[in-house]
Amino acid sequence: MDAVVFAWLVGGILVSYEALAEAAKYSVPGIGSWIAVELGAGVVQFTLYGALLGWVHRARVPQTE
């Protein structure tokens, strides 16, 4: 769970740029829907990234024979 929280923290910085600054730079039909779609995509993307990061760096149990 720590990896997911870390991914959300990093993703919050990146997604805030995509959701807010990109909507201000380009002519988008609906700013509210643009922000909602970008935030939704960012949450999914960085949740999956955090889960994968946690899986890769999980504590491994030593194998005994």
NUBATI-781983 format. One record per residue (C-alpha): residue number from 1; x, y, z. Coordinates in nm, 4 decimals. Example, Ala and Ser with C-alpha at 12.3 -4.5 7.8 and 13.67 -1.06 7.14 Angstrom:
{num->1, px->1.2300, py->-0.4500, pz->0.7800} $
{num->2, px->1.3670, py->-0.1060, pz->0.7140} $
***
This chain:
{num->1, px->0.0000, py->0.0000, pz->0.0000} $
{num->2, px->0.2946, py->0.2333, pz->0.0582} $
{num->3, px->0.3887, py->0.2047, pz->-0.3098} $
{num->4, px->0.0368, py->0.3030, pz->-0.4176} $
{num->5, px->0.0437, py->0.6077, pz->-0.1900} $
{num->6, px->0.3836, py->0.7035, pz->-0.3332} $
{num->7, px->0.2506, py->0.6616, pz->-0.6878} $
{num->8, px->-0.0522, py->0.8806, pz->-0.6055} $
{num->9, px->0.1796, py->1.1496, pz->-0.4681} $
{num->10, px->0.3962, py->1.1509, pz->-0.7800} $
{num->11, px->0.0910, py->1.1149, pz->-1.0021} $
{num->12, px->-0.0777, py->1.4087, pz->-0.8335} $
{num->13, px->0.2010, py->1.6351, pz->-0.9487} $
{num->14, px->0.1966, py->1.5041, pz->-1.3050} $
{num->15, px->-0.1809, py->1.4789, pz->-1.3420} $
{num->16, px->-0.2341, py->1.8306, pz->-1.2074} $
{num->17, px->-0.0319, py->1.9608, pz->-1.5015} $
{num->18, px->-0.2182, py->1.7446, pz->-1.7520} $
{num->19, px->-0.5616, py->1.8235, pz->-1.6125} $
{num->20, px->-0.5246, py->2.1932, pz->-1.5402} $
{num->21, px->-0.2487, py->2.3434, pz->-1.7525} $
{num->22, px->-0.3356, py->2.1556, pz->-2.0715} $
{num->23, px->-0.6989, py->2.2658, pz->-2.0441} $
{num->24, px->-0.5813, py->2.6266, pz->-2.0174} $
{num->25, px->-0.3405, py->2.5989, pz->-2.3131} $
{num->26, px->-0.5746, py->2.4386, pz->-2.5654} $
{num->27, px->-0.9253, py->2.5118, pz->-2.6804} $
{num->28, px->-1.1237, py->2.2298, pz->-2.5227} $
{num->29, px->-1.5014, py->2.2014, pz->-2.5600} $
{num->30, px->-1.5724, py->2.1475, pz->-2.1892} $
{num->31, px->-1.3149, py->2.2262, pz->-1.9241} $
{num->32, px->-1.5014, py->2.0353, pz->-1.6527} $
{num->33, px->-1.5248, py->1.7176, pz->-1.8569} $
{num->34, px->-1.1594, py->1.7531, pz->-1.9652} $
{num->35, px->-1.0456, py->1.7748, pz->-1.6032} $
{num->36, px->-1.2698, py->1.4836, pz->-1.4994} $
{num->37, px->-1.1377, py->1.2561, pz->-1.7755} $
{num->38, px->-0.7737, py->1.3462, pz->-1.7081} $
{num->39, px->-0.8132, py->1.2975, pz->-1.3326} $
{num->40, px->-0.9894, py->0.9647, pz->-1.3816} $
{num->41, px->-0.7242, py->0.8400, pz->-1.6226} $
{num->42, px->-0.4489, py->0.9573, pz->-1.3870} $
{num->43, px->-0.5999, py->0.7798, pz->-1.0863} $
{num->44, px->-0.6261, py->0.4537, pz->-1.2804} $
{num->45, px->-0.2784, py->0.4890, pz->-1.4301} $
{num->46, px->-0.0963, py->0.5683, pz->-1.1070} $
{num->47, px->-0.2923, py->0.3153, pz->-0.9004} $
{num->48, px->-0.1820, py->0.0427, pz->-1.1409} $
{num->49, px->0.1724, py->0.1811, pz->-1.1388} $
{num->50, px->0.1776, py->0.1777, pz->-0.7579} $
{num->51, px->0.0443, py->-0.1772, pz->-0.7431} $
{num->52, px->0.3096, py->-0.2903, pz->-0.9897} $
{num->53, px->0.5804, py->-0.1029, pz->-0.8005} $
{num->54, px->0.4703, py->-0.2645, pz->-0.4743} $
{num->55, px->0.4645, py->-0.6074, pz->-0.6357} $
{num->56, px->0.8174, py->-0.5668, pz->-0.7769} $
{num->57, px->0.9608, py->-0.4465, pz->-0.4449} $
{num->58, px->0.7668, py->-0.6839, pz->-0.2192} $
{num->59, px->0.9384, py->-0.8609, pz->0.0669} $
{num->60, px->1.0445, py->-1.2027, pz->-0.0466} $
{num->61, px->1.0382, py->-1.5046, pz->0.1778} $
{num->62, px->1.3630, py->-1.7027, pz->0.1577} $
{num->63, px->1.3190, py->-2.0508, pz->0.0177} $
{num->64, px->1.4239, py->-2.3403, pz->0.2403} $
{num->65, px->1.4880, py->-2.6917, pz->0.1266} $
***
